[in-house]
């Protein structure tokens, strides 16, 4: 058809202007031209008085009188109409995969929009009344859909514009008077709006979970590299030490190397397994997010509500609460144990070999127990702490079995001791803190710092105050506000005001957390670092009272 149209157009074209003939005329030699084209051509030959055909060059004298060729003119007009209509039909006709216009007769054109009120799909031409006629302008036009009939109530043959929340289905207005009488019903558009809000919340939740999982995956990847690096260093150091031993230790060197590699493989395998699960979850969440996004763009309320329950369900997230990476020295303890063996020699090797094996197996990348969340869980790690009279400042008074300290306002009699703080009203605990520990401090009035510090913190000068050095971490508690202090850097902390502050320490993991304790526990500030020495609880008190609570 296209080739035929092209052939007809070439046959009925003027050889001068190369366009379809306009007012066609035919010369005596049989060639046809636009009247204006051939006249213009012959006007240029007026001086010679000889007129020729532009195609065959046949000469005419005198200048021929030209008349319009009515047959050619009719053919040209017919070609214009049929050619343009054929091109338009070929371009706009509905194919097997297209939604066809319901109004077109004969050869149907592709639908441009579907109307949810009319429940009819329209091509661009038949859609025009919806743009120009007043009563049609309020109709809801959507992307062409083949499922318009699903919006018709099969019982009453009415458009379903109502959603029954009781039965969770779309219904028509007649249904509300019969089977759904007395049910909780709302307009489908209103139900769609509410479900859309839920969808957006779900998407936000998914996106947040994706971010958290991607962060976890990255953290695990870094941990894999750190474990491998530490293991490699431990192997290298162990080999250097074992080469200094006599032949009888060479077998032990091989055993240690094998055990380290085995533990490395175990730890890395566990991390990668969790990493793979999280990556799979991320992929699934992204797929689910794409489905929800596609659903959120559905303009048909009923289709949206029909598909919403099946795509809105989210799978349970992979439990990664145990991911709590700690800046540990993974295999360095192995090196230390081997070095000690080198000095003890063969006669004590049998007694110390267990220490080496234990040091390797204690390497643990992922904590076996997650960080506590409820107060009951924190209380499992509660410890009995008392204050050390040898460290207390002279302006402070101890009582309640050295668990309570208050501002005295004047010097108290204490024996001289090198551990005593001399410039600031503070005190350290008698007990050192390692492992997992939890304690609570009850304060009265303001002017209290709850702190932890190394034993070797200065006892005099500005650097001796809690939080003003790199050997202590402190939370300053005042009215309706908190400030975290470390290495002379103060960080404002927001949180509910409470007279009781909880402190959680995981020494090995390098975690220190402060909580506001009331009916619930609210995290105020968390520290993630590496503790190189045992810690001691500390209190700083001015014109106030603080007491280490009994928790057991």
Legacy VTK file of the C-alpha trace (Angstrom):
# vtk DataFile Version 3.0
C-alpha trace
ASCII
DATASET POLYDATA
POINTS 552 float
0.000 0.000 0.000
2.806 2.394 0.922
4.680 1.548 -2.299
1.541 2.171 -4.395
0.985 5.560 -2.719
4.608 6.461 -3.378
4.276 5.442 -7.053
1.099 7.479 -7.536
2.696 10.504 -5.945
5.709 10.300 -8.257
3.449 9.891 -11.341
1.356 12.938 -10.418
4.316 15.183 -9.504
5.572 18.184 -11.425
9.127 17.635 -12.774
9.894 21.331 -12.253
8.863 21.869 -8.588
8.921 18.121 -7.718
5.641 18.511 -5.753
2.118 17.226 -6.491
0.636 18.943 -9.536
-1.183 22.195 -8.864
-3.635 23.238 -11.607
-2.108 20.534 -13.890
-1.697 21.264 -17.610
-0.463 18.941 -20.374
1.647 19.950 -23.403
1.144 18.524 -26.899
4.133 16.210 -26.300
2.205 14.551 -23.435
4.120 15.851 -20.400
2.280 17.495 -17.484
3.287 20.424 -15.270
1.855 22.839 -12.756
0.432 25.747 -14.739
2.473 28.293 -12.809
5.670 26.236 -13.189
5.505 25.843 -16.991
4.448 29.459 -17.465
7.445 30.598 -15.454
9.700 28.329 -17.491
8.413 29.674 -20.809
8.588 33.279 -19.624
12.355 32.805 -19.654
12.232 31.796 -23.326
10.209 34.770 -24.526
13.261 36.474 -26.056
14.004 33.482 -28.309
10.351 33.081 -29.268
10.915 29.330 -29.200
9.284 27.363 -26.416
10.368 23.844 -25.460
9.253 20.998 -23.157
11.524 20.845 -20.051
11.569 17.039 -20.248
11.796 15.995 -23.906
12.957 19.419 -25.261
10.341 19.368 -28.102
10.023 22.926 -29.481
6.769 24.841 -29.948
6.071 27.966 -31.961
4.156 30.041 -31.293
3.796 29.738 -27.471
1.098 27.153 -26.772
-2.103 28.185 -25.011
-2.457 25.924 -21.929
-5.652 24.678 -20.353
-6.178 22.886 -17.039
-6.202 19.089 -17.251
-9.328 18.322 -15.206
-8.717 14.578 -15.083
-5.252 14.995 -13.606
-6.559 17.576 -11.150
-9.174 15.112 -9.903
-6.564 12.356 -9.527
-4.311 14.671 -7.541
-7.117 15.594 -5.140
-8.037 11.938 -4.648
-4.414 11.042 -3.921
-4.174 13.808 -1.338
-7.192 12.512 0.576
-6.585 8.762 0.414
-2.848 9.064 1.007
-3.188 11.169 4.159
-6.045 9.036 5.520
-4.082 5.847 4.931
-1.057 7.299 6.689
-3.184 8.434 9.618
-4.951 5.062 9.821
-1.660 3.142 9.705
-0.262 5.354 12.462
-3.276 5.327 14.809
-4.897 1.932 14.247
-5.129 -0.295 17.298
-2.845 -3.326 17.256
-3.251 -6.639 19.118
-1.576 -5.243 22.237
-3.356 -1.867 22.177
-6.580 -0.762 23.846
-9.000 0.043 21.016
-11.418 2.961 20.899
-14.898 1.727 21.816
-16.586 4.379 19.657
-14.786 3.801 16.359
-16.659 1.726 13.786
-14.904 -0.360 11.177
-11.169 -0.067 11.604
-10.676 0.956 15.266
-8.052 3.471 16.343
-5.890 3.210 19.440
-7.493 4.569 22.573
-5.968 7.757 23.927
-7.763 7.739 27.310
-10.289 5.666 29.232
-13.088 7.323 31.211
-13.906 5.841 34.623
-17.360 7.483 34.580
-18.379 6.456 31.070
-16.444 3.162 31.319
-15.482 3.703 27.685
-12.113 4.038 25.975
-11.765 6.859 23.431
-9.386 7.653 20.593
-8.111 11.204 20.394
-10.895 12.321 18.072
-13.781 10.799 20.030
-12.312 12.102 23.286
-12.772 15.737 22.286
-16.257 16.142 23.907
-14.648 15.388 27.271
-12.568 18.523 26.816
-15.287 20.779 25.435
-18.650 19.646 26.865
-19.292 20.892 30.400
-20.821 17.729 31.908
-17.914 15.631 30.586
-15.143 17.829 31.974
-15.554 16.406 35.485
-15.112 12.826 34.310
-12.001 10.958 35.457
-9.717 10.171 32.503
-6.970 7.585 32.962
-4.428 5.718 30.874
-6.252 3.382 28.442
-7.373 0.258 30.305
-8.878 -3.047 29.204
-10.306 -3.656 32.687
-13.016 -1.007 32.744
-15.784 -3.596 32.997
-14.361 -4.766 36.293
-15.641 -1.461 37.706
-19.238 -2.531 37.001
-21.202 -4.262 39.759
-22.042 -7.709 38.398
-25.321 -7.721 40.320
-26.712 -4.244 39.681
-24.820 -3.259 36.529
-23.824 0.017 38.200
-20.428 1.667 38.520
-18.741 0.695 41.790
-17.781 3.988 43.438
-18.006 2.839 47.053
-15.689 0.689 49.173
-17.056 -1.531 51.934
-14.505 -1.643 54.744
-16.480 -4.357 56.508
-16.160 -6.802 53.610
-13.074 -5.152 52.077
-14.473 -4.912 48.551
-15.721 -2.359 46.024
-19.496 -2.009 45.666
-22.093 0.175 43.947
-24.586 2.488 45.685
-27.374 -0.127 45.357
-25.251 -2.654 47.264
-25.262 -0.303 50.278
-29.021 -0.712 50.468
-28.998 -4.484 50.261
-26.195 -6.917 51.161
-23.972 -4.187 52.613
-26.641 -2.288 54.497
-25.251 -1.016 57.821
-21.654 -1.774 56.848
-18.784 0.659 57.185
-18.674 2.178 53.693
-16.726 5.118 52.250
-16.167 6.534 48.770
-13.583 4.518 46.859
-11.536 7.682 46.377
-11.382 8.242 50.148
-10.322 4.651 50.763
-7.702 4.999 48.053
-6.334 8.141 49.725
-5.962 6.348 53.051
-4.384 3.264 51.525
-2.075 5.540 49.511
-0.823 7.066 52.763
-0.162 3.592 54.122
1.644 2.716 50.914
3.922 5.725 51.228
4.691 4.774 54.838
5.509 1.245 53.675
7.792 2.583 50.973
9.526 4.854 53.459
9.980 1.873 55.776
11.409 -0.173 52.921
13.793 2.579 51.893
14.992 2.985 55.475
15.500 -0.749 55.791
17.430 -0.746 52.519
19.694 2.010 53.836
20.230 0.162 57.106
20.916 -3.122 55.354
23.318 -1.511 52.901
25.118 0.049 55.852
25.241 -3.345 57.578
26.563 -5.008 54.424
29.291 -2.393 54.095
30.168 -2.761 57.760
30.377 -6.529 57.410
32.597 -6.209 54.360
34.969 -3.993 56.323
34.912 -6.544 59.111
35.811 -9.355 56.722
38.835 -7.379 55.610
39.780 -6.527 59.199
39.464 -10.145 60.361
41.520 -11.368 57.429
44.173 -8.715 57.972
44.391 -9.477 61.669
44.550 -13.197 60.973
47.338 -12.698 58.423
49.316 -10.601 60.880
48.819 -13.181 63.614
50.029 -15.961 61.341
53.087 -13.965 60.310
53.995 -13.061 63.903
53.463 -16.607 65.096
55.717 -17.988 62.389
58.485 -15.557 63.314
58.307 -16.589 66.963
58.146 -20.294 66.241
61.206 -20.133 64.000
63.200 -19.120 67.079
62.195 -22.231 68.934
63.855 -25.613 68.749
62.575 -28.388 66.521
60.175 -29.673 69.100
58.134 -26.423 68.749
57.906 -26.608 64.975
54.954 -28.982 65.131
53.155 -26.612 67.483
53.754 -23.753 65.030
52.010 -25.704 62.300
49.109 -26.505 64.629
48.633 -22.867 65.597
48.686 -21.771 61.972
46.076 -24.344 61.047
43.847 -23.418 63.970
44.017 -19.704 63.208
43.119 -20.321 59.572
40.270 -22.567 60.623
38.902 -19.939 63.002
39.386 -17.247 60.374
37.412 -19.310 57.880
34.672 -19.905 60.447
34.361 -16.216 61.327
34.555 -14.957 57.751
32.079 -17.623 56.626
29.603 -16.535 59.281
29.947 -12.878 58.335
29.601 -13.574 54.605
26.548 -15.762 55.182
24.787 -12.944 57.023
26.054 -10.483 54.439
24.506 -12.585 51.655
21.181 -12.792 53.506
21.118 -9.039 53.955
21.969 -8.512 50.277
19.131 -10.831 49.283
16.806 -8.902 51.564
17.921 -5.634 49.963
17.159 -7.075 46.505
13.737 -8.239 47.662
13.001 -4.895 49.304
13.953 -3.040 46.110
11.668 -5.334 44.110
8.858 -4.782 46.600
9.486 -1.026 46.492
9.207 -1.109 42.685
5.892 -2.988 42.944
4.558 -0.488 45.472
5.749 2.409 43.335
3.977 0.969 40.305
0.853 0.404 42.374
1.002 3.952 43.761
0.776 5.286 40.198
-2.393 3.290 39.437
-5.088 5.820 38.736
-7.970 3.361 38.902
-9.040 3.281 42.567
-10.624 -0.135 42.310
-7.603 -1.678 40.654
-5.429 -0.111 43.318
-7.588 -1.463 46.146
-7.875 -4.857 44.475
-4.097 -5.266 44.161
-3.069 -3.480 47.361
-3.435 -6.383 49.854
-1.332 -8.742 47.746
1.621 -6.385 47.314
1.595 -4.484 50.602
2.673 -7.415 52.743
6.333 -7.218 53.762
8.473 -10.184 54.686
9.981 -10.338 58.139
13.376 -8.604 58.200
16.533 -10.593 58.738
17.529 -10.288 62.389
20.763 -8.319 62.333
20.488 -6.967 65.880
23.560 -9.018 66.732
25.659 -6.992 64.299
27.698 -4.899 66.664
31.165 -4.529 65.268
33.832 -3.893 67.842
37.326 -2.478 67.295
38.953 -5.633 68.701
42.409 -7.021 68.433
41.287 -10.222 66.762
44.235 -12.585 66.807
46.819 -10.522 68.667
46.196 -12.552 71.821
47.459 -15.578 69.933
50.722 -13.819 69.220
51.070 -12.850 72.873
50.437 -16.400 74.005
52.990 -17.774 71.549
55.591 -15.237 72.675
55.112 -16.349 76.242
55.538 -19.958 75.209
58.839 -19.119 73.556
60.170 -17.990 76.935
58.802 -20.939 78.862
60.404 -23.503 76.511
59.599 -27.164 76.052
59.199 -28.253 79.672
56.102 -26.063 80.170
54.795 -26.180 76.597
52.298 -28.921 77.444
50.767 -26.819 80.235
50.385 -23.655 78.154
49.195 -25.137 74.866
45.569 -24.860 75.998
45.961 -21.087 76.327
46.940 -20.767 72.670
44.009 -22.836 71.454
41.576 -20.887 73.629
42.885 -17.521 72.378
42.173 -18.530 68.781
38.654 -19.802 69.374
37.679 -16.702 71.370
37.908 -14.519 68.253
34.305 -13.376 67.766
33.277 -10.868 65.111
29.530 -10.849 65.764
28.429 -10.658 69.375
26.581 -13.764 70.469
24.202 -11.610 72.504
22.629 -8.371 71.218
22.745 -5.140 73.198
19.924 -4.972 75.799
16.813 -3.001 74.902
14.536 -3.139 77.954
15.397 -2.245 81.545
14.854 -5.854 82.564
17.503 -6.909 80.050
19.907 -4.231 81.291
19.433 -5.345 84.883
20.898 -8.740 83.954
24.248 -6.947 83.787
23.811 -4.836 86.941
26.900 -4.686 89.129
27.508 -3.687 92.749
29.610 -0.517 92.810
30.938 1.452 95.794
32.912 4.685 95.902
36.583 4.729 96.851
37.302 7.005 99.877
40.931 7.270 98.736
39.827 9.179 95.601
37.067 11.443 96.971
37.611 15.211 97.012
37.673 16.767 100.475
34.535 18.858 99.833
32.476 15.700 99.301
30.888 13.493 101.946
30.389 9.741 101.491
27.561 7.756 103.147
25.235 4.776 102.651
28.123 2.318 102.615
30.136 4.546 100.258
27.395 4.470 97.614
26.161 8.035 98.193
28.124 11.264 97.740
26.947 14.785 98.536
28.347 18.291 98.471
29.530 19.215 101.997
30.455 22.840 101.308
33.531 22.662 103.523
36.578 20.429 103.818
36.095 16.954 105.363
38.825 15.072 107.119
40.387 12.412 104.905
43.832 10.903 105.236
46.382 11.938 102.638
46.449 9.693 99.574
48.021 9.909 96.112
44.748 8.811 94.449
42.696 11.704 95.871
41.280 14.377 93.533
42.494 17.766 94.756
41.015 20.363 92.366
37.530 19.102 91.416
34.712 17.617 93.546
34.703 14.129 92.093
35.250 10.507 93.081
35.933 7.135 91.425
34.553 3.708 92.235
36.541 1.159 94.153
35.692 -1.598 91.658
37.146 -1.770 88.146
34.705 -2.370 85.279
35.318 -4.830 82.448
33.021 -7.021 80.370
29.350 -6.030 80.401
28.203 -3.811 83.264
25.115 -1.735 84.078
24.500 0.686 86.945
22.169 3.554 87.763
22.748 6.890 89.478
19.995 8.722 91.373
20.652 12.483 91.516
19.023 15.254 93.489
19.050 18.764 92.091
21.467 19.730 89.336
25.251 19.876 89.229
26.034 16.160 88.737
28.341 14.459 86.255
27.997 10.711 85.672
31.272 9.420 84.270
33.683 6.553 83.624
37.477 6.958 83.685
40.758 5.095 83.560
42.591 4.600 86.852
45.525 6.707 85.679
43.469 9.900 85.136
45.239 12.949 86.576
44.360 13.876 90.154
45.128 17.593 89.921
44.860 20.387 87.355
42.263 21.080 84.671
43.070 17.794 82.907
41.858 15.923 86.005
38.201 16.950 85.528
35.916 14.299 84.033
35.459 14.833 80.290
38.355 17.288 79.937
40.859 14.643 78.818
41.093 11.480 76.712
40.919 9.228 79.787
37.331 9.904 80.888
33.827 10.096 79.413
31.197 12.171 81.209
27.493 13.095 80.999
26.746 16.434 82.726
23.162 16.528 84.048
21.416 19.855 84.628
17.794 20.987 84.616
16.092 19.729 81.435
19.370 19.332 79.575
22.429 17.101 79.235
25.945 17.585 77.868
28.354 14.818 76.917
32.034 15.613 77.487
35.156 13.863 76.207
38.658 15.150 75.552
37.502 18.694 76.389
34.793 18.594 73.683
31.231 19.271 74.827
28.284 17.842 72.882
24.704 18.952 73.731
22.387 15.977 74.254
18.584 16.041 74.065
16.344 13.759 76.073
13.651 13.623 78.759
14.597 14.997 82.149
14.884 12.292 84.803
16.448 12.075 88.242
17.903 8.674 87.385
20.602 7.982 84.792
21.493 4.472 83.636
24.976 3.601 82.369
25.664 0.540 80.198
29.233 -0.556 79.447
30.417 -3.305 77.107
34.141 -2.975 77.621
35.161 -5.560 75.076
32.865 -4.155 72.362
33.911 -0.561 73.164
30.311 0.546 73.844
29.343 3.094 76.500
25.700 4.249 76.670
23.858 6.714 78.914
20.089 6.404 79.439
17.368 8.509 81.003
15.507 6.070 83.281
11.843 6.555 84.215
8.933 4.298 83.283
10.838 3.673 80.071
14.499 3.917 79.110
15.543 6.596 76.624
18.995 6.545 75.079
20.737 9.868 75.653
24.166 9.229 74.151
26.201 6.252 72.935
29.982 6.017 72.534
31.704 3.525 70.225
35.450 3.366 70.826
38.287 1.101 71.980
38.913 0.865 75.703
42.557 0.035 76.410
42.311 -0.213 80.217
39.762 -1.216 82.839
37.278 1.571 83.612
36.020 2.994 86.906
32.662 4.662 87.564
32.918 8.334 88.495
30.723 11.044 90.011
31.185 14.839 90.001
28.945 16.713 92.468
28.459 20.414 93.267
25.692 21.563 95.655
23.869 18.333 94.972
23.700 14.645 95.866
24.259 11.505 93.794
23.828 7.874 94.787
24.750 4.561 93.153
21.440 2.664 93.240
20.993 -0.836 94.556
19.603 -2.845 91.631
19.605 -6.392 93.015
LINES 1 553
552 0 1 2 3 4 5 6 7 8 9 10 11 12 13 14 15 16 17 18 19 20 21 22 23 24 25 26 27 28 29 30 31 32 33 34 35 36 37 38 39 40 41 42 43 44 45 46 47 48 49 50 51 52 53 54 55 56 57 58 59 60 61 62 63 64 65 66 67 68 69 70 71 72 73 74 75 76 77 78 79 80 81 82 83 84 85 86 87 88 89 90 91 92 93 94 95 96 97 98 99 100 101 102 103 104 105 106 107 108 109 110 111 112 113 114 115 116 117 118 119 120 121 122 123 124 125 126 127 128 129 130 131 132 133 134 135 136 137 138 139 140 141 142 143 144 145 146 147 148 149 150 151 152 153 154 155 156 157 158 159 160 161 162 163 164 165 166 167 168 169 170 171 172 173 174 175 176 177 178 179 180 181 182 183 184 185 186 187 188 189 190 191 192 193 194 195 196 197 198 199 200 201 202 203 204 205 206 207 208 209 210 211 212 213 214 215 216 217 218 219 220 221 222 223 224 225 226 227 228 229 230 231 232 233 234 235 236 237 238 239 240 241 242 243 244 245 246 247 248 249 250 251 252 253 254 255 256 257 258 259 260 261 262 263 264 265 266 267 268 269 270 271 272 273 274 275 276 277 278 279 280 281 282 283 284 285 286 287 288 289 290 291 292 293 294 295 296 297 298 299 300 301 302 303 304 305 306 307 308 309 310 311 312 313 314 315 316 317 318 319 320 321 322 323 324 325 326 327 328 329 330 331 332 333 334 335 336 337 338 339 340 341 342 343 344 345 346 347 348 349 350 351 352 353 354 355 356 357 358 359 360 361 362 363 364 365 366 367 368 369 370 371 372 373 374 375 376 377 378 379 380 381 382 383 384 385 386 387 388 389 390 391 392 393 394 395 396 397 398 399 400 401 402 403 404 405 406 407 408 409 410 411 412 413 414 415 416 417 418 419 420 421 422 423 424 425 426 427 428 429 430 431 432 433 434 435 436 437 438 439 440 441 442 443 444 445 446 447 448 449 450 451 452 453 454 455 456 457 458 459 460 461 462 463 464 465 466 467 468 469 470 471 472 473 474 475 476 477 478 479 480 481 482 483 484 485 486 487 488 489 490 491 492 493 494 495 496 497 498 499 500 501 502 503 504 505 506 507 508 509 510 511 512 513 514 515 516 517 518 519 520 521 522 523 524 525 526 527 528 529 530 531 532 533 534 535 536 537 538 539 540 541 542 543 544 545 546 547 548 549 550 551
